[in-house]
Amino acid sequence: MTIEAKTVEEYLSKLPEERKKAVTKLRDTVKENLPDGFEEGISYSMIGFYVPHSVYPNGYHCNPKLPLPFINIASQKNYVALYHSGLYADKQVLDWFVTEYCKYAKTKLDMGKSCIRFKKMDQIPYRLIGELAQKMSAKDWINIYEKNLKRK
């Protein structure tokens, strides 16, 4: 389910009412907890938090014109998704998250490589997502990205 929007505010305005509150709270949680060095905007037709070219001029290896993506939030057809590239790239962060999830959530973890899916809007573990957002600075993410993900 792609939402065409040029700004985060426009993206939020196009959400169905039953999703707007959850996506807004998820966005606010990430914004309040993300270390300095990231910027917010629309990225891949989602709400994105990324390392801007002013911090990392090389940009994303798949398309250097784009800033280096880190976290995205999207309203999909059957769930709200949080995409966290650090989970895919750093096994320590992934293991921590998987272990902690059951302490914060009543639902079973529904996750792909970097995608956490939330089907029940009233059961999103915002506190845990806040802790996850704090786990990696922009500098940490750049270092991990260059070491593990960037194709040379």
C-alpha positions as CSV (number, residue, x, y, z in Angstrom):
1,M,0.0,0.0,0.0
2,T,1.9,3.0,-1.3
3,I,0.9,6.5,-0.1
4,E,2.1,9.2,-2.4
5,A,3.2,12.2,-0.4
6,K,5.9,14.8,-0.6
7,T,6.0,15.6,3.1
8,V,5.6,13.7,6.4
9,E,2.6,15.8,7.2
10,E,1.0,15.0,3.9
11,Y,1.7,11.3,4.4
12,L,0.0,11.4,7.9
13,S,-3.0,13.3,6.5
14,K,-3.6,10.5,4.0
15,L,-3.7,7.7,6.5
16,P,-7.0,6.0,7.5
17,E,-8.1,7.3,10.9
18,E,-7.6,3.9,12.5
19,R,-3.9,4.1,11.5
20,K,-3.1,7.8,12.0
21,K,-2.8,7.7,15.8
22,A,-0.5,4.7,15.8
23,V,1.7,5.9,13.0
24,T,2.0,9.4,14.5
25,K,2.9,7.9,17.9
26,L,5.4,5.6,16.3
27,R,7.0,8.6,14.4
28,D,7.0,10.7,17.6
29,T,8.7,7.9,19.5
30,V,11.4,7.5,17.0
31,K,12.0,11.3,16.7
32,E,12.2,11.7,20.5
33,N,14.7,8.9,20.9
34,L,16.9,9.0,17.7
35,P,20.4,10.4,18.3
36,D,21.5,13.6,16.5
37,G,22.7,13.2,12.9
38,F,19.6,11.8,11.3
39,E,16.9,13.8,9.4
40,E,13.3,13.0,8.7
41,G,11.5,13.1,5.4
42,I,9.7,11.0,2.9
43,S,11.9,8.1,1.8
44,Y,10.8,5.2,-0.5
45,S,7.2,6.5,-0.1
46,M,7.4,6.1,3.7
47,I,8.2,8.2,6.6
48,G,12.0,8.0,6.7
49,F,14.8,8.8,9.1
50,Y,18.1,8.9,7.3
51,V,21.7,10.2,7.4
52,P,21.6,13.3,5.1
53,H,24.2,14.0,2.5
54,S,25.6,16.8,4.7
55,V,26.7,14.1,7.1
56,Y,27.4,11.3,4.7
57,P,28.0,12.7,1.2
58,N,28.3,9.3,-0.4
59,G,24.6,8.6,0.0
60,Y,23.1,5.2,-0.4
61,H,25.1,2.8,-2.6
62,C,22.0,1.7,-4.6
63,N,21.4,5.3,-5.5
64,P,24.0,7.8,-4.3
65,K,21.5,10.6,-5.0
66,L,19.5,9.4,-2.0
67,P,20.6,9.9,1.6
68,L,21.6,6.8,3.6
69,P,18.3,5.2,4.9
70,F,18.1,4.0,8.5
71,I,14.5,3.8,9.8
72,N,11.2,3.9,7.9
73,I,7.6,3.8,9.1
74,A,4.8,2.7,6.8
75,S,1.2,1.9,6.8
76,Q,0.9,-1.3,4.8
77,K,-2.3,-3.1,3.8
78,N,-2.6,-5.3,6.8
79,Y,-0.2,-3.8,9.3
80,V,2.0,-0.9,10.3
81,A,5.6,-1.5,9.7
82,L,8.8,-0.2,11.2
83,Y,11.9,-0.9,9.1
84,H,15.2,-0.6,11.0
85,S,18.3,-1.2,8.9
86,G,20.4,-1.6,12.0
87,L,18.5,-4.8,12.9
88,Y,19.6,-6.3,9.6
89,A,23.2,-5.1,9.9
90,D,24.0,-5.6,13.5
91,K,23.4,-9.0,15.0
92,Q,23.9,-7.7,18.6
93,V,21.1,-5.2,18.2
94,L,18.9,-7.8,16.6
95,D,19.5,-10.3,19.4
96,W,18.8,-7.6,22.0
97,F,15.6,-6.6,20.3
98,V,14.3,-10.2,19.9
99,T,15.1,-10.9,23.6
100,E,13.5,-7.7,24.9
101,Y,10.3,-7.8,22.7
102,C,8.5,-10.4,24.9
103,K,9.1,-8.1,27.9
104,Y,7.2,-5.3,26.3
105,A,4.6,-6.8,24.0
106,K,1.7,-9.3,24.5
107,T,1.8,-10.3,20.8
108,K,4.3,-12.6,19.1
109,L,7.1,-10.9,17.3
110,D,6.2,-10.6,13.6
111,M,9.4,-9.7,11.8
112,G,11.4,-10.0,8.6
113,K,15.1,-9.1,8.1
114,S,14.6,-5.4,9.1
115,C,10.8,-5.1,9.1
116,I,8.8,-5.3,12.3
117,R,5.1,-5.7,11.6
118,F,2.4,-4.5,14.0
119,K,-1.1,-5.8,13.2
120,K,-2.7,-4.6,16.4
121,M,-2.4,-0.9,16.7
122,D,-3.1,-0.8,20.4
123,Q,-0.3,-3.2,21.2
124,I,2.7,-1.5,19.6
125,P,5.6,-1.5,22.2
126,Y,6.5,2.2,21.9
127,R,8.9,2.2,24.9
128,L,10.9,-0.7,23.3
129,I,10.9,1.1,19.9
130,G,12.2,4.2,21.7
131,E,15.0,2.1,23.2
132,L,15.8,0.6,19.8
133,A,16.0,4.1,18.2
134,Q,18.6,5.0,20.8
135,K,20.9,2.0,20.1
136,M,22.7,3.5,17.2
137,S,24.1,7.0,16.4
138,A,24.4,8.2,12.8
139,K,28.2,7.7,13.1
140,D,27.6,4.1,14.4
141,W,25.2,3.4,11.5
142,I,27.7,4.8,8.9
143,N,30.5,2.6,10.3
144,I,28.3,-0.5,10.3
145,Y,26.9,0.3,6.8
146,E,30.4,0.8,5.4
147,K,31.7,-2.4,7.0
148,N,28.8,-4.8,6.3
149,L,26.5,-3.5,3.7
150,K,28.1,-1.1,1.2
151,R,29.2,-2.8,-1.9
152,K,32.7,-1.7,-2.7
